Amino acid sequence: MGTPALLDRYELLAAWHRLIPKAELAGHHQYELDELGEARLTPAPSARRQIVLTDVYCQLTAQIGHLAAMSVAVTTSSFGIRVPDVVWMPCDKWERFDRDDPVPFVPDLCVEVLLDSDRMRDIDRRVMAYLEGGAREVIVIGQHGQVEYWGAAGQRKASMFVAAPTLDPMYFEGRGAGGHG
């Protein structure tokens, strides 16, 4: 028995469209696709996690520009179609594709918020897939509010985009944690 072949971006997009019968539903993702095109349901974020993602989104737009978005499906070459919590990329990249479909590439910046998330178990694969797919940086917000910056060469001390989310410790377990990584 051989190893199943990974789907290319066109095959992943076809599988995505089979799951979303109407284009107007494309913005309401409750699932992702793995690299074989199999649907993986994702639980809806808690109110607390939604507040943190919104806060991170607002801070990024203020710090590096308004071209960020929340919960946008992106196509990775090694991990299927995934939905990072926040993405950012320059305007010219937003103009290159049909925005009703998943982004056919990985944006320059992806953010994952692990607060009450099931993504802890695959965060290393997510970070690697985003970076391999073209992200210049991945920011990971840990369960206690710690902020990590990842690039192609590994973990960094600061963002290459001068993006520095400052997070209110009241949203995280262990109340003493802050937005410092």
N, CA, C and O of each residue as an XYZ file, in Angstrom:
724
protein
N       0.851     -1.174      0.000
C       0.000      0.000      0.000
C       0.892      1.230      0.000
O       1.747      1.368      0.874
N       0.707      2.134     -0.972
C       1.541      3.320     -1.106
C       1.043      4.479     -0.274
O      -0.059      4.450      0.275
N       1.865      5.486     -0.193
C       1.505      6.713      0.512
C       0.573      7.528     -0.381
O       0.858      7.694     -1.567
N      -0.542      8.043      0.164
C      -1.448      8.847     -0.657
C      -0.744     10.101     -1.170
O       0.072     10.698     -0.468
N      -1.065     10.489     -2.389
C      -0.459     11.677     -2.993
C      -1.122     12.934     -2.451
O      -2.337     12.977     -2.254
N      -0.306     13.958     -2.215
C      -0.839     15.246     -1.800
C      -1.590     15.865     -2.965
O      -1.201     15.696     -4.121
N      -2.663     16.579     -2.666
C      -3.411     17.257     -3.709
C      -2.725     18.562     -4.063
O      -2.165     19.226     -3.190
N      -2.762     18.942     -5.351
C      -2.226     20.245     -5.726
C      -3.290     21.306     -5.439
O      -4.401     20.967     -5.031
N      -2.968     22.569     -5.645
C      -3.899     23.633     -5.247
C      -5.213     23.580     -6.011
O      -6.249     23.956     -5.462
N      -5.203     23.127     -7.253
C      -6.442     23.031     -8.029
C      -7.347     21.925     -7.491
O      -8.565     22.084     -7.418
N      -6.733     20.800     -7.115
C      -7.511     19.700     -6.535
C      -8.059     20.081     -5.167
O      -9.185     19.724     -4.823
N      -7.254     20.816     -4.378
C      -7.735     21.290     -3.081
C      -8.897     22.258     -3.259
O      -9.880     22.189     -2.522
N      -8.791     23.156     -4.229
C      -9.864     24.121     -4.488
C     -11.143     23.406     -4.912
O     -12.235     23.782     -4.485
N     -11.014     22.378     -5.750
C     -12.196     21.602     -6.160
C     -12.839     20.923     -4.947
O     -14.064     20.912     -4.820
N     -12.024     20.362     -4.063
C     -12.562     19.740     -2.840
C     -13.231     20.790     -1.958
O     -14.275     20.525     -1.363
N     -12.639     21.972     -1.872
C     -13.211     23.077     -1.096
C     -14.597     23.442     -1.627
O     -15.541     23.611     -0.855
N     -14.709     23.560     -2.941
C     -15.989     23.936     -3.549
C     -17.059     22.859     -3.372
O     -18.251     23.168     -3.340
N     -16.646     21.620     -3.259
C     -17.629     20.572     -2.983
C     -18.220     20.743     -1.584
O     -19.365     20.364     -1.337
N     -17.433     21.316     -0.671
C     -17.905     21.530      0.694
C     -18.686     22.836      0.844
O     -19.519     22.956      1.742
N     -18.430     23.800     -0.015
C     -19.144     25.083      0.027
C     -19.945     25.204     -1.264
O     -19.418     25.675     -2.272
N     -21.201     24.789     -1.249
C     -21.980     24.800     -2.486
C     -22.313     26.196     -2.996
O     -22.581     26.358     -4.187
N     -22.305     27.209     -2.134
C     -22.635     28.568     -2.564
C     -21.488     29.507     -2.218
O     -20.973     29.473     -1.100
N     -21.082     30.352     -3.175
C     -19.956     31.259     -2.968
C     -20.191     32.216     -1.813
O     -19.233     32.625     -1.158
N     -21.446     32.589     -1.543
C     -21.702     33.541     -0.454
C     -21.394     32.946      0.919
O     -21.274     33.693      1.891
N     -21.264     31.640      1.023
C     -20.906     31.006      2.293
C     -19.400     30.911      2.492
O     -18.944     30.477      3.549
N     -18.621     31.311      1.487
C     -17.171     31.113      1.524
C     -16.497     31.810      2.708
O     -15.419     31.388      3.127
N     -17.089     32.840      3.244
C     -16.468     33.543      4.347
C     -16.781     32.951      5.707
O     -16.306     33.475      6.714
N     -17.547     31.899      5.781
C     -17.975     31.330      7.058
C     -17.394     29.930      7.249
O     -18.122     28.938      7.285
N     -16.082     29.872      7.370
C     -15.401     28.587      7.443
C     -15.540     27.968      8.826
O     -15.194     28.590      9.830
N     -16.033     26.776      8.873
C     -16.058     25.995     10.100
C     -15.221     24.736      9.894
O     -15.333     23.782     10.663
N     -14.400     24.733      8.880
C     -13.566     23.579      8.575
C     -12.338     24.017      7.799
O     -12.259     25.143      7.310
N     -11.389     23.112      7.696
C     -10.205     23.258      6.868
C     -10.087     21.966      6.066
O     -10.799     20.999      6.336
N      -9.200     21.947      5.092
C      -8.925     20.718      4.339
C      -7.497     20.294      4.625
O      -6.581     21.116      4.598
N      -7.305     18.999      4.902
C      -5.931     18.542      5.062
C      -5.290     18.402      3.687
O      -5.921     18.689      2.669
N      -4.040     17.962      3.662
C      -3.285     17.877      2.412
C      -3.835     16.837      1.440
O      -3.454     16.825      0.269
N      -4.728     15.964      1.912
C      -5.347     14.954      1.049
C      -6.747     15.373      0.606
O      -7.430     14.626     -0.095
N      -7.178     16.583      1.019
C      -8.491     17.082      0.643
C      -9.614     16.653      1.569
O     -10.788     16.858      1.257
N      -9.269     16.063      2.699
C     -10.274     15.627      3.679
C     -10.661     16.799      4.581
O      -9.794     17.518      5.077
N     -11.958     16.989      4.790
C     -12.442     18.074      5.640
C     -12.090     17.816      7.097
O     -12.222     16.696      7.589
N     -11.651     18.838      7.764
C     -11.351     18.815      9.196
C     -12.163     19.926      9.840
O     -11.870     21.107      9.656
N     -13.180     19.544     10.594
C     -14.006     20.543     11.258
C     -13.188     21.307     12.279
O     -12.352     20.730     12.974
N     -13.429     22.604     12.368
C     -12.750     23.421     13.366
C     -13.809     24.023     14.276
O     -14.772     24.625     13.802
N     -13.634     23.863     15.572
C     -14.625     24.419     16.487
C     -14.641     25.943     16.402
O     -13.607     26.572     16.178
N     -15.800     26.518     16.579
C     -15.913     27.971     16.592
C     -15.135     28.517     17.788
O     -15.155     27.920     18.864
N     -14.449     29.653     17.606
C     -13.692     30.206     18.723
C     -14.618     30.736     19.819
O     -15.718     31.215     19.543
N     -14.153     30.641     21.060
C     -14.895     31.194     22.185
C     -14.937     32.715     22.056
O     -14.193     33.301     21.270
N     -15.799     33.335     22.821
C     -15.878     34.801     22.823
C     -14.533     35.398     23.229
O     -14.091     36.391     22.652
N     -13.893     34.796     24.210
C     -12.591     35.284     24.685
C     -11.562     35.234     23.560
O     -10.820     36.195     23.357
N     -11.512     34.123     22.830
C     -10.556     34.001     21.717
C     -10.900     34.983     20.596
O     -10.001     35.571     19.996
N     -12.182     35.165     20.311
C     -12.585     36.123     19.279
C     -12.149     37.540     19.639
O     -11.738     38.304     18.765
N     -12.235     37.895     20.916
C     -11.788     39.220     21.349
C     -10.286     39.373     21.112
O      -9.833     40.415     20.637
N      -9.521     38.344     21.440
C      -8.070     38.409     21.245
C      -7.742     38.511     19.759
O      -6.897     39.320     19.376
N      -8.400     37.699     18.903
C      -8.106     37.784     17.466
C      -8.456     39.147     16.914
O      -7.722     39.692     16.089
N      -9.580     39.710     17.363
C      -9.983     41.037     16.900
C      -8.975     42.077     17.361
O      -8.627     42.984     16.606
N      -8.505     41.951     18.595
C      -7.503     42.873     19.121
C      -6.214     42.779     18.294
O      -5.649     43.804     17.911
N      -5.756     41.572     18.024
C      -4.544     41.381     17.214
C      -4.758     41.971     15.821
O      -3.890     42.683     15.315
N      -5.886     41.689     15.205
C      -6.204     42.233     13.876
C      -6.144     43.767     13.889
O      -5.507     44.372     13.026
N      -6.807     44.391     14.867
C      -6.841     45.855     14.948
C      -5.444     46.433     15.150
O      -5.090     47.441     14.539
N      -4.657     45.795     16.005
C      -3.293     46.281     16.235
C      -2.435     46.150     14.979
O      -1.674     47.061     14.651
N      -2.552     45.019     14.271
C      -1.761     44.852     13.041
C      -2.143     45.884     11.988
O      -1.271     46.448     11.328
N      -3.432     46.134     11.829
C      -3.836     47.126     10.825
C      -3.324     48.511     11.196
O      -2.958     49.290     10.315
N      -3.292     48.827     12.481
C      -2.770     50.124     12.920
C      -1.248     50.198     12.747
O      -0.713     51.259     12.425
N      -0.553     49.075     12.961
C       0.909     49.082     12.933
C       1.502     48.922     11.536
O       2.513     49.551     11.221
N       0.885     48.088     10.692
C       1.509     47.831      9.370
C       0.573     48.045      8.188
O       0.971     47.817      7.046
N      -0.646     48.472      8.431
C      -1.540     48.782      7.320
C      -2.835     48.014      7.374
O      -2.944     46.988      8.046
N      -3.807     48.519      6.662
C      -5.169     47.992      6.726
C      -5.410     46.757      5.865
O      -6.564     46.378      5.664
N      -4.392     46.134      5.366
C      -4.554     45.013      4.457
C      -4.507     43.668      5.159
O      -4.008     42.681      4.616
N      -5.031     43.647      6.368
C      -5.131     42.417      7.148
C      -6.564     41.906      7.067
O      -7.486     42.657      6.750
N      -6.737     40.634      7.352
C      -8.080     40.037      7.373
C      -8.085     38.915      8.402
O      -7.047     38.333      8.717
N      -9.269     38.625      8.914
C      -9.411     37.549      9.900
C     -10.031     36.334      9.241
O     -10.925     36.456      8.404
N      -9.548     35.152      9.626
C     -10.124     33.864      9.223
C     -10.273     33.710      7.719
O     -11.350     33.376      7.224
N      -9.185     33.956      6.995
C      -9.155     33.795      5.543
C      -8.504     32.449      5.220
O      -7.417     32.151      5.714
N      -9.158     31.647      4.404
C      -8.599     30.355      3.997
C      -7.425     30.575      3.050
O      -7.513     31.362      2.108
N      -6.317     29.867      3.314
C      -5.125     29.962      2.474
C      -4.693     28.558      2.047
O      -4.879     27.584      2.776
N      -4.123     28.480      0.868
C      -3.680     27.202      0.322
C      -2.193     27.016      0.599
O      -1.369     27.836      0.195
N      -1.860     25.935      1.290
C      -0.456     25.615      1.539
C      -0.077     24.431      0.653
O      -0.934     23.645      0.250
N       1.191     24.318      0.361
C       1.611     23.213     -0.504
C       1.749     21.895      0.254
O       1.720     20.828     -0.360
N       1.897     21.953      1.587
C       2.151     20.717      2.327
C       1.115     20.387      3.394
O       1.199     19.328      4.016
N       0.133     21.273      3.623
C      -0.786     21.060      4.743
C      -2.230     21.384      4.379
O      -3.060     21.579      5.266
N      -2.536     21.443      3.095
C      -3.908     21.657      2.646
C      -4.350     23.103      2.717
O      -3.529     24.020      2.687
N      -5.665     23.300      2.811
C      -6.237     24.643      2.937
C      -6.490     24.885      4.420
O      -7.277     24.184      5.056
N      -5.816     25.877      4.949
C      -5.891     26.194      6.369
C      -6.441     27.595      6.554
O      -6.406     28.410      5.632
N      -6.943     27.872      7.735
C      -7.556     29.168      8.021
C      -6.827     29.803      9.215
O      -7.222     29.594     10.362
N      -5.760     30.581      8.946
C      -5.094     31.275     10.039
C      -6.062     32.283     10.680
O      -7.029     32.711     10.050
N      -5.794     32.647     11.913
C      -6.670     33.587     12.599
C      -6.627     34.977     11.980
O      -7.665     35.626     11.849
N      -5.446     35.439     11.599
C      -5.277     36.743     10.960
C      -4.201     36.579      9.891
O      -3.225     35.855     10.088
N      -4.386     37.257      8.758
C      -3.357     37.305      7.711
C      -3.169     38.756      7.282
O      -4.061     39.589      7.444
N      -1.985     39.043      6.730
C      -1.683     40.357      6.168
C      -0.825     40.152      4.943
O       0.035     39.271      4.914
N      -1.062     40.974      3.921
C      -0.201     40.996      2.744
C      -0.394     42.324      2.032
O      -1.402     42.997      2.250
N       0.553     42.715      1.182
C       0.441     43.978      0.453
C      -0.756     43.978     -0.501
O      -1.240     42.926     -0.920
N      -1.209     45.167     -0.826
C      -2.388     45.361     -1.676
C      -2.294     44.620     -3.005
O      -3.271     44.005     -3.433
N      -1.133     44.666     -3.668
C      -1.023     44.032     -4.981
C      -1.282     42.538     -4.924
O      -1.761     41.964     -5.903
N      -0.980     41.890     -3.805
C      -1.260     40.460     -3.683
C      -2.756     40.196     -3.520
O      -3.263     39.195     -4.025
N      -3.466     41.082     -2.820
C      -4.917     40.914     -2.666
C      -5.615     40.994     -4.019
O      -6.672     40.392     -4.206
N      -5.038     41.723     -4.953
C      -5.669     41.922     -6.260
C      -5.442     40.757     -7.221
O      -6.028     40.745     -8.304
N      -4.626     39.795     -6.865
C      -4.230     38.716     -7.784
C      -5.151     37.510     -7.835
O      -4.884     36.586     -8.602
N      -6.211     37.476     -7.062
C      -7.028     36.261     -7.014
C      -8.481     36.618     -6.723
O      -8.791     37.729     -6.295
N      -9.364     35.652     -6.965
C     -10.784     35.788     -6.670
C     -10.951     35.647     -5.160
O     -10.684     34.581     -4.605
N     -11.385     36.702     -4.499
C     -11.451     36.699     -3.042
C     -12.627     35.894     -2.487
O     -12.805     35.833     -1.271
N     -13.424     35.282     -3.345
C     -14.452     34.353     -2.874
C     -13.876     32.954     -2.677
O     -14.504     32.106     -2.043
N     -12.691     32.714     -3.215
C     -12.011     31.428     -3.086
C     -10.915     31.538     -2.025
O     -10.535     32.643     -1.639
N     -10.414     30.414     -1.559
C      -9.245     30.479     -0.670
C      -8.086     31.173     -1.385
O      -7.952     31.067     -2.604
N      -7.262     31.872     -0.638
C      -6.070     32.493     -1.212
C      -5.230     31.360     -1.800
O      -4.952     30.382     -1.106
N      -4.818     31.473     -3.076
C      -4.097     30.361     -3.710
C      -2.634     30.238     -3.273
O      -1.895     29.409     -3.802
N      -2.222     31.057     -2.314
C      -0.860     31.040     -1.781
C      -0.955     31.467     -0.313
O      -2.035     31.796      0.176
N       0.165     31.458      0.371
C       0.175     31.868      1.776
C       0.558     33.347      1.850
O       1.575     33.740      1.279
N      -0.233     34.176      2.540
C       0.099     35.596      2.682
C       1.426     35.825      3.410
O       1.964     34.911      4.035
N       1.941     37.034      3.328
C       3.236     37.391      3.907
C       3.291     37.185      5.420
O       4.325     36.790      5.958
N       2.176     37.454      6.107
C       2.126     37.338      7.557
C       0.900     36.533      7.955
O      -0.213     36.835      7.525
N       1.101     35.513      8.771
C      -0.006     34.708      9.301
C       0.094     34.733     10.820
O       1.187     34.695     11.385
N      -1.065     34.797     11.469
C      -1.115     34.810     12.928
C      -2.016     33.674     13.391
O      -3.110     33.479     12.862
N      -1.547     32.931     14.380
C      -2.337     31.890     15.022
C      -2.474     32.230     16.499
O      -1.482     32.500     17.176
N      -3.711     32.215     16.998
C      -3.996     32.461     18.410
C      -4.406     31.120     19.015
O      -5.428     30.549     18.636
N      -3.610     30.627     19.949
C      -3.825     29.288     20.490
C      -4.757     29.262     21.702
O      -5.012     28.191     22.254
N      -5.248     30.374     22.109
C      -6.163     30.463     23.235
C      -7.373     29.579     22.972
O      -8.040     29.751     21.952
N      -7.673     28.645     23.855
C      -8.755     27.670     23.775
C      -8.883     27.017     22.392
O      -9.983     26.704     21.936
N      -7.761     26.826     21.756
C      -7.760     26.288     20.401
C      -7.255     24.854     20.380
O      -6.425     24.457     21.197
N      -7.770     24.091     19.435
C      -7.276     22.725     19.248
C      -6.030     22.721     18.356
O      -5.504     21.653     18.043
N      -5.560     23.875     17.952
C      -4.425     23.972     17.040
C      -3.081     23.726     17.706
O      -2.061     23.622     17.025
N      -3.073     23.632     19.029
C      -1.814     23.382     19.749
C      -1.121     22.132     19.216
O       0.100     22.107     19.061
N      -1.910     21.096     18.937
C      -1.305     19.823     18.549
C      -0.617     19.877     17.187
O       0.276     19.074     16.919
N      -1.019     20.813     16.320
C      -0.388     20.868     15.000
C       0.231     22.231     14.687
O       0.458     22.553     13.521
N       0.507     23.038     15.725
C       1.036     24.377     15.478
C       2.384     24.341     14.769
O       2.649     25.199     13.927
N       3.244     23.375     15.081
C       4.541     23.301     14.397
C       4.361     23.055     12.900
O       5.051     23.660     12.079
N       3.430     22.164     12.550
C       3.153     21.901     11.123
C       2.544     23.115     10.447
O       2.862     23.409      9.295
N       1.674     23.823     11.151
C       1.071     25.037     10.592
C       2.138     26.086     10.300
O       2.193     26.641      9.203
N       2.982     26.351     11.287
C       4.034     27.356     11.103
C       4.920     26.970      9.917
O       5.200     27.802      9.055
N       5.363     25.708      9.873
C       6.209     25.245      8.781
C       5.492     25.368      7.430
O       6.091     25.814      6.452
N       4.226     24.978      7.373
C       3.475     25.044      6.115
C       3.311     26.487      5.647
O       3.428     26.765      4.454
N       3.045     27.398      6.563
C       2.910     28.811      6.177
C       4.239     29.350      5.650
O       4.273     30.028      4.623
N       5.325     29.050      6.350
C       6.633     29.541      5.914
C       7.056     28.904      4.595
O       7.562     29.596      3.712
N       6.855     27.588      4.448
C       7.193     26.915      3.191
C       6.332     27.439      2.041
O       6.767     27.453      0.889
N       5.110     27.869      2.360
C       4.190     28.359      1.340
C       4.377     29.814      0.962
O       3.655     30.324      0.106
N       5.337     30.496      1.586
C       5.628     31.862      1.187
C       5.457     32.929      2.252
O       5.779     34.092      2.012
N       4.956     32.561      3.425
C       4.857     33.567      4.493
C       6.261     34.032      4.857
O       7.195     33.234      4.934
N       6.392     35.314      5.075
C       7.678     35.853      5.518
C       7.782     35.791      7.036
O       8.874     35.802      7.604
N       6.598     35.724      7.687
C       6.592     35.644      9.145
C       5.298     35.011      9.624
O       4.240     35.168      9.014
N       5.410     34.289     10.737
C       4.246     33.724     11.416
C       4.338     34.165     12.875
O       5.367     33.994     13.529
N       3.242     34.736     13.366
C       3.169     35.131     14.770
C       2.254     34.126     15.462
O       1.146     33.854     14.998
N       2.733     33.581     16.573
C       1.948     32.629     17.357
C       1.695     33.261     18.724
O       2.628     33.624     19.439
N       0.412     33.385     19.072
C       0.010     33.882     20.383
C      -0.321     32.660     21.225
O      -1.271     31.934     20.929
N       0.460     32.434     22.270
C       0.296     31.254     23.111
C      -0.877     31.367     24.068
O      -1.493     32.425     24.193
N      -1.176     30.277     24.734
C      -2.325     30.207     25.633
C      -2.211     31.130     26.836
O      -3.215     31.445     27.476
N      -1.009     31.561     27.144
C      -0.804     32.456     28.283
C      -0.478     33.876     27.828
O      -0.052     34.699     28.638
N      -0.672     34.173     26.543
C      -0.437     35.515     26.022
C       0.956     35.767     25.501
O       1.254     36.880     25.069
N       1.830     34.759     25.528
C       3.175     34.947     25.001
C       3.112     35.089     23.472
O       2.320     34.420     22.808
N       3.952     35.962     22.937
C       3.981     36.229     21.499
C       5.297     35.716     20.948
O       6.369     36.103     21.412
N       5.209     34.829     19.942
C       6.398     34.291     19.281
C       6.378     34.715     17.819
O       5.325     34.755     17.183
N       7.557     35.031     17.301
C       7.720     35.425     15.904
C       8.576     34.370     15.222
O       9.655     34.035     15.710
N       8.102     33.839     14.088
C       8.820     32.794     13.361
C       9.078     33.244     11.927
O       8.205     33.815     11.275
N      10.290     32.976     11.450
C      10.667     33.234     10.067
C      11.338     32.006      9.498
O      11.447     30.984     10.175
N      11.786     32.096      8.271
C      12.406     30.957      7.590
C      13.617     30.413      8.353
O      13.905     29.218      8.280
N      14.326     31.276      9.082
C      15.514     30.846      9.821
C      15.196     30.396     11.243
O      16.107     30.083     12.009
N      13.904     30.360     11.607
C      13.526     29.933     12.952
C      12.884     31.053     13.742
O      12.415     32.044     13.183
N      12.871     30.876     15.061
C      12.231     31.863     15.926
C      13.055     33.143     15.971
O      14.285     33.105     15.982
N      12.356     34.278     15.998
C      12.980     35.602     16.066
C      12.617     36.265     17.384
O      11.684     35.849     18.070
N      13.370     37.303     17.726
C      13.061     38.068     18.940
C      11.990     39.121     18.680
O      11.270     39.517     19.596
N      11.886     39.574     17.436
C      10.934     40.635     17.099
C      10.418     40.425     15.681
O      10.970     39.640     14.910
N       9.365     41.132     15.362
C       8.750     41.019     14.047
C       9.548     41.756     12.985
O      10.036     42.861     13.223
N       9.679     41.150     11.820
C      10.300     41.833     10.694
C       9.380     42.920     10.140
O       9.834     43.818      9.431
N       8.079     42.839     10.463
C       7.104     43.816     10.003
C       6.885     44.937     11.024
O       6.031     45.801     10.828
N       7.633     44.918     12.079
C       7.456     45.857     13.183
C       6.026     45.747     13.716
O       5.398     46.739     14.086
N       5.549     44.540     13.739
C       4.225     44.240     14.290
C       4.452     43.686     15.692
O       5.122     42.668     15.868
N       3.896     44.357     16.670
C       4.117     43.917     18.041
C       2.808     43.969     18.819
O       2.538     44.954     19.506
N       2.000     42.932     18.720
C       0.739     42.935     19.476
C       0.999     43.029     20.981
O       1.837     42.310     21.525
N       0.278     43.914     21.630
C       0.321     44.045     23.079
C      -1.016     43.549     23.588
O      -2.057     44.138     23.300
N      -0.987     42.470     24.341
C      -2.225     41.795     24.708
C      -2.547     41.965     26.180
O      -1.661     41.906     27.033
N      -3.809     42.174     26.467
C      -4.265     42.359     27.838
C      -4.221     41.023     28.564
O      -4.843     40.060     28.114
N      -3.497     40.942     29.681
C      -3.367     39.667     30.410
C      -4.691     39.112     30.922
O      -4.771     37.922     31.226
N      -5.723     39.931     31.026
C      -6.997     39.431     31.565
C      -7.634     38.362     30.677
O      -8.528     37.644     31.126
N      -7.190     38.246     29.428
C      -7.768     37.254     28.518
C      -7.068     35.905     28.569
O      -7.486     34.967     27.889
N      -6.021     35.795     29.355
C      -5.215     34.586     29.353
C      -5.202     33.915     30.709
O      -5.384     34.561     31.741
N      -4.985     32.610     30.695
C      -4.861     31.851     31.936
C      -3.611     32.338     32.670
O      -2.646     32.773     32.043
N      -3.636     32.263     33.977
C      -2.468     32.655     34.754
C      -2.301     34.154     34.850
O      -1.179     34.619     35.050
N      -3.295     34.887     34.726
C      -3.415     36.341     34.765
C      -2.120     37.172     34.760
O      -2.173     38.353     34.416
N      -0.984     36.615     35.121
C       0.247     37.410     35.147
C       0.932     37.464     33.803
O       1.874     38.237     33.632
N       0.493     36.669     32.838
C       1.145     36.639     31.532
C       0.780     37.888     30.765
O      -0.332     38.404     30.879
N       1.721     38.365     29.990
C       1.474     39.550     29.178
C       1.801     39.288     27.739
O       2.024     38.142     27.351
N       1.834     40.310     26.951
C       2.074     40.185     25.531
C       3.541     40.233     25.183
O       3.905     40.848     24.181
N       4.390     39.617     25.960
C       5.821     39.641     25.664
C       6.280     38.217     25.405
O       5.942     37.303     26.158
N       7.049     38.029     24.341
C       7.454     36.670     24.008
C       8.839     36.337     24.340
O       9.279     35.213     24.098
